[in-house]
Amino acid sequence: MPVWVRLFLVLCTSWSLAGCAGRQSTLDPQGLQSEQILHTLFIFLAVAAIVWVAVVIVLGVGMVRRKRLADQPLDLHQPFEERTGRVILGLGVITTVIVLGLSFVSYAGQRTVFAKDENALTLKIIGHQWWWEVRYEADSPHQSFVTANEIRIPTGQPVKVELESADVIHSFWVPSLTGKMDLITGQKNELQFTAKNAGVYRGQCAEFCGLQHAHMAFTVIALPPDEFARWREHENQSANSPADQLGKQGEALFRARGCALCHNINGTMAGGQLGPDLTHIGSRTTIAAGTLPNTPATLGAWIADPQHIKPGNLMPKMPLQSDEMIAILHYLEQLK
């Protein structure tokens, strides 16, 4: 076999296997629901493969054992007709059994995938063009808070996600944890999942929602229950007031340059609701809905010209001087 042919086959195999693992793979289930979905998929694939192989074998046998045309093609051969009738009847029964069996498997799987638990942690997620608003609901308003583009959950505890859209149809999908569910304007949809293992899992909008659909990702971070409880307690707190002069200057510029008209920071005069909540932005791993890692350089580039990075988003270009940018970045870095 020529070397180029072998190289081509190796590359094709590698590409096909590249999506079989990782933090955004349906073939690497880390949740009870995704595990059930994969189990159901394998059963359907196995049955379909067996049926396909059987059909190909029968077709091959028929081609090999093909008889010559009879002198009188319209003549009936009673024994042959009876055998054919029995075969067709048997295949019809087998087909019915297979369809009913797969229907039962699908129904049993859906009972797990769509199960409801009254003690589940409740989140409300609102899809925007193009970012995710994440609201942690609690009986007491003091225990409720808002974040964006990053979801933290406890392992081993069911999580109920209430899905809404602020504009167009979006779709919430975390392949390693659960299946898809649409977010539709004026309609409340619900999804529940349970993460088995601690880790970082990537989610993505799975419904074309406009120009920046590909840049509408989010991160799900599954934490041990005690670590999640500490994180939640911290998130309930207001933003830290800057103690140094540069930080105070950055906070004042944040309000003066109009940032506070769109973004909220708890404990300050910034109360905008159009953009993501920035109360603890310094502790997030990414910005712009998973588009960039959260570093001072990328955050500065985003503030300076968001349309260059993510054309069509609703954040305007900020005409800031270099010293003003440094002060605002210093302030935002302290919001952890």
Residue frames relative to the residue before (quaternion, step in Angstrom):
aa qw qx qy qz dx dy dz
M 1.0000 0.0000 0.0000 0.0000 0.00 0.00 0.00
P 0.4947 -0.6714 0.4547 0.3126 3.62 -0.79 0.94
V 0.6151 -0.5779 0.3974 0.3603 3.54 -1.18 0.67
W 0.6675 0.5166 -0.3236 0.4276 3.61 0.91 -0.85
V 0.6168 0.5357 -0.3461 0.4613 3.56 1.14 -0.63
R 0.6581 0.5003 -0.3059 0.4723 3.58 0.94 -0.88
L 0.6410 0.5176 -0.3277 0.4624 3.58 1.00 -0.80
F 0.6392 0.5289 -0.3207 0.4571 3.57 1.00 -0.83
L 0.6687 0.4973 -0.3021 0.4630 3.59 0.94 -0.88
V 0.6380 0.5236 -0.3263 0.4608 3.59 1.02 -0.79
L 0.6595 0.5082 -0.3056 0.4619 3.57 0.96 -0.88
C 0.6432 0.5209 -0.3231 0.4588 3.58 0.97 -0.85
T 0.6583 0.5032 -0.3054 0.4693 3.58 0.97 -0.86
S 0.6548 0.5179 -0.3151 0.4513 3.58 0.95 -0.88
W 0.6572 0.5118 -0.3176 0.4531 3.57 0.92 -0.86
S 0.6759 0.4982 -0.3031 0.4507 3.57 0.94 -0.83
L 0.7076 0.4430 -0.2629 0.4837 3.59 1.12 -0.61
A 0.4906 0.7037 -0.4181 0.2990 3.58 1.23 -0.32
G 0.7397 0.4110 -0.2330 0.4792 3.60 1.08 -0.62
C 0.4921 0.7011 -0.4082 0.3157 3.59 1.24 0.20
A 0.7824 0.1840 -0.1253 0.5816 3.60 1.21 -0.04
G 0.5247 0.6416 -0.4591 0.3198 3.53 -1.29 0.13
R 0.6809 -0.5370 0.3380 0.3656 3.52 -1.33 0.15
Q 0.7375 0.2604 -0.2266 0.5804 3.61 1.25 0.18
S 0.4536 0.6711 -0.4566 0.3680 3.56 0.64 1.12
T 0.4076 -0.7029 0.5298 0.2433 3.56 -0.91 0.93
L 0.6687 0.4965 -0.2963 0.4675 3.59 1.23 -0.41
D 0.6825 0.3859 -0.2861 0.5509 3.58 1.29 0.23
P 0.0226 -0.8614 0.5074 0.0071 3.61 0.62 1.11
Q 0.0664 -0.7940 0.6042 0.0113 3.54 -0.97 0.94
G 0.6925 0.4012 -0.2737 0.5335 3.57 1.28 0.28
L 0.6397 -0.5324 0.3806 0.4030 3.58 -1.21 0.44
Q 0.6837 0.4895 -0.2940 0.4544 3.59 0.93 -0.86
S 0.6756 0.4821 -0.3062 0.4663 3.61 0.88 -0.87
E 0.6058 0.5497 -0.3466 0.4590 3.57 1.12 -0.63
Q 0.6657 0.4911 -0.2966 0.4772 3.58 0.98 -0.84
I 0.6294 0.5311 -0.3327 0.4595 3.59 1.00 -0.80
L 0.6726 0.4859 -0.3011 0.4700 3.60 0.91 -0.88
H 0.6242 0.5380 -0.3348 0.4571 3.58 1.01 -0.78
T 0.6594 0.4949 -0.3001 0.4798 3.59 0.95 -0.88
L 0.6301 0.5414 -0.3296 0.4485 3.58 0.99 -0.83
F 0.6738 0.4995 -0.3038 0.4518 3.60 0.86 -0.91
I 0.6267 0.5242 -0.3453 0.4617 3.59 1.03 -0.73
F 0.6640 0.4947 -0.3044 0.4708 3.59 0.90 -0.91
L 0.6543 0.5112 -0.3165 0.4587 3.60 0.95 -0.84
A 0.6545 0.5207 -0.3159 0.4480 3.58 0.94 -0.87
V 0.6683 0.4868 -0.2997 0.4760 3.59 0.91 -0.92
A 0.6599 0.5040 -0.3116 0.4620 3.59 0.91 -0.88
A 0.6480 0.5177 -0.3223 0.4563 3.59 1.00 -0.79
I 0.6459 0.5134 -0.3219 0.4642 3.59 0.98 -0.83
V 0.6554 0.5020 -0.3138 0.4690 3.58 0.93 -0.87
W 0.6576 0.5158 -0.3132 0.4511 3.59 0.92 -0.88
V 0.6582 0.5006 -0.3099 0.4691 3.58 0.91 -0.91
A 0.6468 0.5210 -0.3225 0.4542 3.60 0.96 -0.85
V 0.6547 0.5070 -0.3132 0.4651 3.59 0.95 -0.86
V 0.6575 0.5035 -0.3140 0.4644 3.59 0.94 -0.86
I 0.6451 0.5175 -0.3268 0.4575 3.62 0.96 -0.80
V 0.6621 0.4949 -0.3066 0.4720 3.57 0.91 -0.92
L 0.6436 0.5186 -0.3194 0.4635 3.58 0.97 -0.81
G 0.6598 0.5069 -0.3066 0.4623 3.57 0.98 -0.85
V 0.6445 0.5094 -0.3204 0.4717 3.59 0.96 -0.85
G 0.6506 0.5269 -0.3162 0.4462 3.55 0.97 -0.86
M 0.6653 0.4982 -0.3021 0.4668 3.58 0.99 -0.78
V 0.6690 0.4964 -0.3022 0.4633 3.59 1.01 -0.80
R 0.7692 0.3551 -0.1766 0.5010 3.58 0.92 -0.91
R 0.2644 0.7979 -0.5053 0.1951 3.56 1.19 0.42
K 0.3013 -0.7614 0.5521 0.1571 3.56 -0.87 1.00
R 0.5617 -0.5797 0.4559 0.3749 3.50 -1.23 0.43
L 0.6202 -0.5623 0.3981 0.3751 3.55 -1.20 0.53
A 0.4487 -0.6908 0.4973 0.2722 3.58 -0.96 0.88
D 0.6047 -0.5625 0.4175 0.3790 3.55 -1.24 0.48
Q 0.7683 0.1909 -0.0983 0.6030 3.55 1.12 -0.71
P 0.2243 -0.8366 0.4812 0.1349 3.63 0.24 1.25
L 0.6994 0.4861 -0.2809 0.4424 3.60 1.10 -0.63
D 0.4664 0.6693 -0.4559 0.3559 3.60 1.24 -0.04
L 0.3262 -0.7394 0.5605 0.1807 3.57 -1.03 0.84
H 0.1600 -0.7491 0.6363 0.0909 3.54 -1.08 0.86
Q 0.3974 -0.7866 0.4211 0.2143 3.52 -0.14 1.35
P 0.6668 0.4911 -0.3357 0.4488 3.68 0.77 -0.83
F 0.6545 0.5133 -0.3092 0.4610 3.56 0.99 -0.87
E 0.6501 0.5186 -0.3148 0.4575 3.58 0.97 -0.88
E 0.6556 0.5092 -0.3183 0.4579 3.59 0.97 -0.75
R 0.6455 0.5046 -0.3231 0.4736 3.57 0.99 -0.83
T 0.6463 0.5226 -0.3172 0.4567 3.57 0.96 -0.86
G 0.6443 0.5245 -0.3222 0.4539 3.60 0.96 -0.81
R 0.6617 0.4996 -0.3124 0.4635 3.57 0.98 -0.88
V 0.6386 0.5267 -0.3260 0.4566 3.59 1.02 -0.82
I 0.6666 0.4969 -0.3040 0.4650 3.59 0.90 -0.92
L 0.6427 0.5141 -0.3228 0.4674 3.59 0.96 -0.82
G 0.6637 0.5095 -0.3042 0.4553 3.57 0.92 -0.90
L 0.6660 0.4919 -0.3020 0.4725 3.56 0.96 -0.88
G 0.6167 0.5394 -0.3458 0.4574 3.58 1.07 -0.65
V 0.6477 0.5055 -0.3126 0.4767 3.58 0.99 -0.86
I 0.6542 0.5134 -0.3136 0.4584 3.60 0.93 -0.92
T 0.6413 0.5230 -0.3223 0.4598 3.59 0.97 -0.86
T 0.6545 0.5105 -0.3144 0.4606 3.58 0.94 -0.86
V 0.6481 0.5149 -0.3149 0.4644 3.57 0.97 -0.86
I 0.6542 0.5152 -0.3153 0.4552 3.60 0.95 -0.90
V 0.6728 0.4953 -0.3038 0.4580 3.59 0.86 -0.95
L 0.6653 0.4887 -0.3063 0.4740 3.59 0.93 -0.86
G 0.6406 0.5313 -0.3228 0.4507 3.58 1.03 -0.80
L 0.6722 0.4786 -0.2946 0.4820 3.58 0.93 -0.88
S 0.6136 0.5372 -0.3487 0.4619 3.59 1.06 -0.67
F 0.6479 0.5075 -0.3152 0.4726 3.58 1.01 -0.79
V 0.6378 0.5200 -0.3236 0.4670 3.59 0.99 -0.86
S 0.6566 0.5098 -0.3056 0.4643 3.58 0.96 -0.88
Y 0.6551 0.5113 -0.3086 0.4628 3.59 0.94 -0.88
A 0.6620 0.5018 -0.3090 0.4632 3.58 0.93 -0.91
G 0.6530 0.5143 -0.3163 0.4572 3.58 1.02 -0.76
Q 0.6552 0.5218 -0.3142 0.4470 3.57 1.00 -0.80
R 0.5790 0.5776 -0.3832 0.4294 3.59 1.11 -0.52
T 0.6725 0.4573 -0.2889 0.5051 3.58 1.11 -0.65
V 0.6784 0.5156 -0.2965 0.4313 3.55 0.86 -1.00
F 0.7944 0.2859 -0.1375 0.5180 3.60 0.94 -0.88
A 0.2990 0.7635 -0.5161 0.2476 3.59 1.17 0.51
K 0.2493 -0.7642 0.5813 0.1265 3.55 -1.15 0.70
D 0.0909 -0.7760 0.6233 0.0346 3.56 -1.03 0.85
E 0.4205 -0.7405 0.4674 0.2374 3.58 -0.64 1.13
N 0.7012 0.4590 -0.2640 0.4774 3.60 1.17 -0.51
A 0.3739 0.7553 -0.4715 0.2595 3.59 1.22 0.29
L 0.5141 -0.5873 0.5249 0.3395 3.53 -1.26 0.53
T 0.2379 -0.8078 0.5285 0.1078 3.60 -0.72 1.05
L 0.0170 -0.7668 0.6415 -0.0166 3.53 -0.91 1.02
K 0.1791 -0.7344 0.6382 0.1459 3.54 -1.18 0.58
I 0.0686 -0.8028 0.5923 -0.0024 3.55 -0.70 1.12
I 0.1131 -0.7921 0.5997 0.0144 3.54 -0.79 1.11
G 0.2899 -0.7728 0.5449 0.1477 3.55 -0.74 1.08
H 0.0670 -0.7746 0.6288 0.0123 3.55 -0.97 0.96
Q 0.4567 -0.6074 0.5439 0.3560 3.56 -1.27 0.16
W 0.6764 -0.5556 -0.4835 -0.0046 1.71 -0.60 2.42
W 0.4912 0.5989 -0.4911 0.3987 3.54 0.11 1.36
W 0.4201 -0.7091 0.5233 0.2164 3.55 -1.32 0.34
E 0.2093 -0.7459 0.6219 0.1143 3.55 -0.89 1.01
V 0.1073 -0.8113 0.5747 0.0025 3.58 -0.70 1.13
R 0.0590 -0.8057 0.5893 -0.0136 3.57 -0.62 1.20
Y 0.2275 -0.7524 0.6066 0.1190 3.56 -0.81 1.05
E 0.2033 -0.8163 0.5359 0.0725 3.53 -0.42 1.29
A 0.0491 0.7723 -0.6321 0.0402 3.57 -1.16 0.71
D 0.6468 -0.5243 0.3810 0.4021 3.57 -1.25 0.41
S 0.7382 0.3359 -0.1983 0.5503 3.57 1.05 -0.76
P 0.5039 -0.6631 0.4577 0.3112 3.61 -0.85 0.90
H 0.6272 0.5545 -0.3369 0.4309 3.58 1.14 -0.62
Q 0.6893 0.4439 -0.2764 0.5013 3.58 1.25 -0.30
S 0.5980 0.5414 -0.3583 0.4700 3.58 1.30 0.09
F 0.0740 0.7911 -0.6037 0.0658 3.56 -1.04 0.76
V 0.3519 -0.7296 0.5574 0.1821 3.55 -1.32 0.33
T 0.0191 0.7613 -0.6480 0.0076 3.53 -1.11 0.77
A 0.3107 -0.7656 0.5358 0.1738 3.60 -1.20 -0.15
N 0.8891 0.1184 -0.0883 0.4331 3.51 -1.24 0.79
E 0.7477 0.2784 -0.1906 0.5720 3.59 1.25 0.04
I 0.1013 -0.8104 0.5771 0.0005 3.55 -0.66 1.16
R 0.0833 -0.7833 0.6150 0.0354 3.57 -0.77 1.00
I 0.0207 -0.8066 0.5878 -0.0595 3.53 -0.86 1.05
P 0.4670 -0.6534 0.5015 0.3216 3.60 -1.20 0.40
T 0.4743 -0.6489 0.5063 0.3125 3.58 -1.09 0.63
G 0.8137 0.3021 -0.2138 0.4482 3.54 -1.20 0.62
Q 0.6866 0.4340 -0.2861 0.5083 3.61 1.24 -0.04
P 0.4832 -0.6649 0.4761 0.3126 3.61 -0.86 0.89
V 0.1572 -0.7709 0.6136 0.0672 3.54 -1.08 0.82
K 0.1673 -0.7793 0.5985 0.0811 3.56 -0.72 1.09
V 0.1228 -0.7997 0.5870 0.0285 3.54 -0.73 1.13
E 0.1749 -0.7632 0.6164 0.0830 3.56 -0.71 1.13
L 0.1722 -0.8405 0.5129 0.0273 3.55 -0.54 1.21
E 0.0690 0.7755 -0.6234 0.0719 3.56 -0.92 0.99
S 0.2636 -0.7475 0.5837 0.1759 3.56 -1.26 0.36
A 0.3486 -0.7422 0.5376 0.1964 3.55 -1.06 0.80
D 0.8052 0.2039 -0.1017 0.5475 3.60 1.20 -0.27
V 0.8232 -0.0569 0.0843 0.5586 3.61 0.07 -1.28
I 0.6627 -0.4767 0.3705 0.4430 3.57 -1.29 -0.09
H 0.0516 -0.7576 0.6506 0.0093 3.55 -0.96 1.01
S 0.2124 -0.7686 0.5816 0.1610 3.59 -1.26 0.01
F 0.2962 -0.7672 0.5538 0.1304 3.55 -0.76 1.15
W 0.1488 0.8007 -0.5626 0.1425 3.60 -0.65 1.10
V 0.0129 0.7430 -0.6683 0.0343 3.54 -0.87 1.10
P 0.3142 -0.8176 0.4398 0.1983 3.62 0.14 1.26
S 0.7020 0.4793 -0.2840 0.4436 3.61 0.95 -0.78
L 0.7561 0.3891 -0.2020 0.4858 3.59 1.22 -0.35
T 0.8139 -0.1028 0.1102 0.5611 3.61 0.94 -0.76
G 0.6118 -0.5585 0.4148 0.3765 3.55 -1.31 0.01
K 0.6766 -0.5011 0.3660 0.3964 3.55 -1.33 -0.14
M 0.0248 0.7560 -0.6537 -0.0215 3.51 -1.32 0.45
D 0.4052 -0.7414 0.4867 0.2219 3.58 -0.84 1.00
L 0.2591 -0.6978 0.6427 0.1815 3.51 -1.33 0.53
I 0.0299 -0.8288 0.5557 -0.0588 3.57 -0.45 1.25
T 0.5297 -0.6507 0.4479 0.3089 3.55 -0.90 0.97
G 0.8301 0.1883 -0.1602 0.4998 3.57 -0.84 0.99
Q 0.7175 0.3682 -0.2427 0.5392 3.60 1.25 0.11
K 0.2575 -0.7641 0.5739 0.1432 3.57 -1.00 0.84
N 0.0714 -0.7837 0.6169 0.0103 3.55 -0.68 1.14
E 0.2349 -0.7901 0.5593 0.0874 3.54 -1.17 0.59
L 0.0217 -0.7777 0.6278 -0.0245 3.54 -1.09 0.81
Q 0.0771 -0.7971 0.5978 0.0357 3.57 -1.03 0.76
F 0.0882 0.7922 -0.5994 0.0730 3.57 -0.98 0.84
T 0.2254 -0.7574 0.6016 0.1170 3.54 -1.30 0.41
A 0.2718 -0.7576 0.5732 0.1538 3.58 -0.72 1.05
K 0.3394 -0.7634 0.5159 0.1895 3.57 -0.78 1.02
N 0.8115 0.1978 -0.0563 0.5469 3.56 0.95 -0.90
A 0.5240 -0.6077 0.4929 0.3365 3.54 -1.18 0.62
G 0.3480 0.7263 -0.5372 0.2506 3.56 -1.05 0.74
V 0.4644 -0.6407 0.5352 0.2956 3.52 -1.39 -0.02
Y 0.0369 -0.8103 0.5835 -0.0389 3.57 -0.68 1.13
R 0.3392 -0.7597 0.5258 0.1771 3.53 -0.95 0.92
G 0.1368 -0.7691 0.6200 0.0734 3.53 -1.04 0.85
Q 0.1295 -0.7943 0.5927 0.0320 3.54 -1.24 0.45
C 0.4748 -0.6018 0.5445 0.3406 3.54 -1.21 0.52
A 0.1760 -0.8291 0.5279 0.0537 3.58 -0.67 1.12
E 0.6533 0.4353 -0.3203 0.5302 3.58 1.24 0.39
F 0.4753 -0.6878 0.4540 0.3080 3.59 -0.66 1.08
C 0.0265 -0.8443 0.5311 -0.0665 3.55 -0.54 1.23
G 0.7919 -0.2613 0.1458 0.5323 3.57 1.17 0.38
L 0.8308 -0.2981 0.1721 0.4374 3.51 -1.40 -0.10
Q 0.7978 0.2800 -0.1354 0.5165 3.61 0.88 -0.90
H 0.1608 0.8186 -0.5298 0.1525 3.57 1.09 0.71
A 0.6697 0.5107 -0.3048 0.4447 3.61 0.94 -0.86
H 0.7235 0.3818 -0.2289 0.5276 3.59 1.19 -0.49
M 0.5193 0.5824 -0.4490 0.4353 3.56 0.92 0.94
A 0.2165 0.7803 -0.5423 0.2239 3.53 0.49 1.27
F 0.0929 -0.7661 0.6278 0.1017 3.54 -1.33 0.07
T 0.3525 -0.7279 0.5551 0.1943 3.54 -1.28 0.36
V 0.1573 -0.7444 0.6413 0.0988 3.54 -1.05 0.86
I 0.0926 -0.7921 0.6032 0.0127 3.56 -0.68 1.14
A 0.1686 -0.7906 0.5847 0.0686 3.56 -0.50 1.21
L 0.0868 -0.8161 0.5713 -0.0106 3.56 -0.70 1.15
P 0.5801 -0.5228 0.4636 0.4186 3.60 -1.20 0.33
P 0.6525 -0.5745 0.3165 0.3793 3.62 -0.99 0.77
D 0.6764 0.4854 -0.3156 0.4552 3.62 0.90 -0.82
E 0.6493 0.5022 -0.3172 0.4748 3.59 1.04 -0.74
F 0.6297 0.5216 -0.3321 0.4703 3.58 1.05 -0.73
A 0.6331 0.5320 -0.3379 0.4494 3.60 0.97 -0.81
R 0.6541 0.4968 -0.3195 0.4726 3.61 0.98 -0.79
W 0.6448 0.5156 -0.3258 0.4607 3.58 0.98 -0.83
R 0.6660 0.5064 -0.3138 0.4489 3.59 0.90 -0.89
E 0.6312 0.5255 -0.3346 0.4620 3.57 0.99 -0.78
H 0.6555 0.5024 -0.3120 0.4697 3.58 1.00 -0.79
E 0.6587 0.5216 -0.3145 0.4418 3.60 0.95 -0.85
N 0.6156 0.5604 -0.3436 0.4346 3.61 1.13 -0.54
Q 0.6091 0.5711 -0.3473 0.4270 3.55 1.23 -0.39
S 0.5385 -0.6086 0.4746 0.3381 3.54 -1.21 0.52
A 0.6580 -0.5115 0.3751 0.4059 3.54 -1.27 0.28
N 0.5223 -0.6297 0.4762 0.3224 3.54 -1.14 0.68
S 0.3985 -0.6875 0.5504 0.2560 3.57 -1.02 0.79
P 0.4825 -0.6777 0.4598 0.3105 3.61 -0.81 0.90
A 0.3113 -0.7704 0.5331 0.1593 3.56 -0.99 0.88
D 0.7074 0.4351 -0.2624 0.4913 3.60 1.12 -0.48
Q 0.6712 -0.5355 0.3422 0.3817 3.55 -1.23 0.46
L 0.6560 0.5149 -0.3201 0.4496 3.59 0.97 -0.85
G 0.6465 0.5148 -0.3179 0.4647 3.57 1.03 -0.74
K 0.6437 0.5078 -0.3200 0.4746 3.58 0.99 -0.80
Q 0.6315 0.5191 -0.3305 0.4717 3.55 1.04 -0.76
G 0.6505 0.5231 -0.3108 0.4545 3.58 1.00 -0.83
E 0.6378 0.5176 -0.3296 0.4654 3.60 1.02 -0.78
A 0.6596 0.5003 -0.3099 0.4676 3.58 0.96 -0.84
L 0.6629 0.4939 -0.3046 0.4732 3.59 0.98 -0.80
F 0.5788 0.5862 -0.3682 0.4310 3.59 1.10 -0.67
R 0.6954 0.4307 -0.2641 0.5110 3.58 1.04 -0.77
A 0.6987 0.5112 -0.2884 0.4091 3.55 0.83 -0.98
R 0.7268 0.4336 -0.2439 0.4735 3.60 1.03 -0.72
G 0.6407 -0.5929 0.3060 0.3799 3.59 1.24 0.30
C 0.4253 0.7145 -0.4712 0.2942 3.60 1.21 0.00
A 0.6611 0.5379 -0.2999 0.4285 3.55 1.06 -0.81
L 0.5544 0.6061 -0.4017 0.4048 3.60 1.21 -0.24
C 0.7667 0.3413 -0.1770 0.5141 3.60 1.15 -0.58
H 0.7788 0.3163 -0.1500 0.5205 3.59 1.10 -0.63
N 0.3086 -0.7395 0.5754 0.1638 3.53 -1.13 0.77
I 0.0002 0.7437 -0.6684 -0.0127 3.55 -1.18 0.75
N 0.3851 -0.7565 0.4806 0.2200 3.59 -0.35 1.24
G 0.7842 0.3030 -0.2449 0.4829 3.54 -1.00 0.88
T 0.7027 0.3741 -0.2599 0.5465 3.57 1.29 0.10
M 0.6393 -0.5179 0.3991 0.4047 3.55 -1.31 -0.07
A 0.5228 0.6194 -0.4201 0.4080 3.60 1.26 -0.07
G 0.1051 0.8329 -0.5309 0.1153 3.58 -0.49 1.18
G 0.2874 0.7858 -0.5032 0.2161 3.59 1.14 0.51
Q 0.2347 -0.7965 0.5483 0.0992 3.56 -1.11 0.73
L 0.5077 0.6788 -0.4181 0.3265 3.62 1.20 -0.03
G 0.7839 0.2755 -0.1332 0.5403 3.57 1.04 -0.78
P 0.7401 -0.4047 0.2851 0.4552 3.59 -1.28 -0.02
D 0.5196 -0.6055 0.5079 0.3247 3.54 -1.21 0.63
L 0.1881 -0.8220 0.5339 0.0621 3.59 -0.80 1.05
T 0.2554 0.8156 -0.4965 0.1516 3.60 1.22 0.27
H 0.8087 0.0944 -0.0321 0.5797 3.59 0.94 -0.86
I 0.1341 0.8427 -0.5129 0.0943 3.58 1.01 0.78
G 0.6076 0.5931 -0.3578 0.3885 3.60 1.08 -0.63
S 0.6948 0.4676 -0.2797 0.4695 3.60 1.18 -0.43
R 0.5478 0.6205 -0.4040 0.3895 3.61 1.25 -0.05
T 0.4989 -0.6940 0.4466 0.2646 3.54 -1.13 0.66
T 0.7954 0.1567 -0.0789 0.5802 3.59 1.16 -0.57
I 0.2275 -0.7300 0.6162 0.1890 3.53 -1.37 0.13
A 0.8027 0.2882 -0.2212 0.4729 3.57 -1.33 0.30
A 0.6365 -0.5671 0.3156 0.4167 3.58 0.96 0.98
G 0.7792 -0.3820 0.1811 0.4628 3.54 0.71 1.13
T 0.4566 0.7098 -0.4408 0.3055 3.59 1.25 0.06
L 0.8100 0.0915 -0.0036 0.5792 3.60 0.98 -0.88
P 0.5053 -0.5951 0.5043 0.3692 3.60 -1.18 0.45
N 0.4756 -0.6804 0.4828 0.2789 3.56 -1.11 0.68
T 0.2471 0.7271 -0.5965 0.2334 3.54 -0.13 1.37
P 0.6553 -0.5050 0.3555 0.4350 3.63 -1.14 0.34
A 0.6526 0.5274 -0.3238 0.4372 3.61 0.96 -0.81
T 0.7134 0.4407 -0.2702 0.4731 3.59 0.82 -0.95
L 0.6282 0.5227 -0.3418 0.4641 3.59 1.05 -0.69
G 0.6421 0.5163 -0.3219 0.4664 3.57 1.03 -0.76
A 0.6487 0.5103 -0.3145 0.4689 3.57 1.01 -0.84
W 0.6435 0.5250 -0.3205 0.4556 3.57 1.03 -0.77
I 0.6712 0.4869 -0.3026 0.4699 3.59 0.89 -0.90
A 0.6682 0.5280 -0.3046 0.4266 3.57 0.96 -0.90
D 0.8142 -0.0894 0.0972 0.5654 3.60 0.87 -0.87
P 0.0962 -0.8402 0.5323 0.0383 3.62 0.33 1.20
Q 0.6191 0.5606 -0.3547 0.4203 3.61 1.09 -0.58
H 0.6082 0.5406 -0.3551 0.4602 3.59 1.14 -0.50
I 0.7062 0.4494 -0.2549 0.4841 3.58 1.04 -0.80
K 0.8074 0.0556 0.0305 0.5866 3.56 0.92 -0.92
P 0.1617 -0.8406 0.5081 0.0957 3.61 0.39 1.20
G 0.7795 0.3439 -0.2633 0.4525 3.53 -1.01 0.88
N 0.5381 0.6088 -0.4336 0.3897 3.61 1.18 -0.21
L 0.5990 -0.6412 0.3749 0.2990 3.55 -1.22 0.53
M 0.5519 0.6014 -0.4168 0.4001 3.62 1.20 0.00
P 0.3385 -0.7632 0.5111 0.2043 3.61 -0.68 1.04
K 0.5887 -0.5409 0.4605 0.3857 3.54 -1.32 0.29
M 0.2849 -0.7878 0.5287 0.1369 3.57 -0.81 1.05
P 0.2731 -0.7783 0.5423 0.1600 3.63 -0.58 1.10
L 0.1644 0.8122 -0.5348 0.1651 3.58 0.27 1.27
Q 0.4441 -0.6345 0.5586 0.2969 3.54 -1.20 0.61
S 0.6640 -0.5332 0.3371 0.4015 3.58 -1.17 0.52
D 0.6659 0.4899 -0.3205 0.4626 3.62 0.95 -0.79
E 0.6242 0.5249 -0.3351 0.4717 3.60 1.11 -0.64
M 0.6357 0.5232 -0.3245 0.4657 3.58 1.00 -0.81
I 0.6470 0.5193 -0.3213 0.4566 3.59 0.92 -0.88
A 0.6711 0.5002 -0.3041 0.4549 3.60 0.92 -0.87
I 0.6689 0.4886 -0.3080 0.4680 3.61 0.90 -0.87
L 0.6385 0.5157 -0.3257 0.4692 3.60 0.96 -0.82
H 0.6385 0.5223 -0.3254 0.4622 3.59 0.95 -0.84
Y 0.6538 0.5121 -0.3069 0.4649 3.58 0.99 -0.81
L 0.6922 0.4825 -0.2850 0.4547 3.59 0.84 -0.96
E 0.6086 0.5640 -0.3523 0.4329 3.60 1.08 -0.67
Q 0.6731 0.5078 -0.2949 0.4496 3.57 1.12 -0.63
L 0.5803 0.5881 -0.3744 0.4211 3.60 1.25 -0.24
K 0.2539 0.7746 -0.5273 0.2397 3.55 0.25 1.31
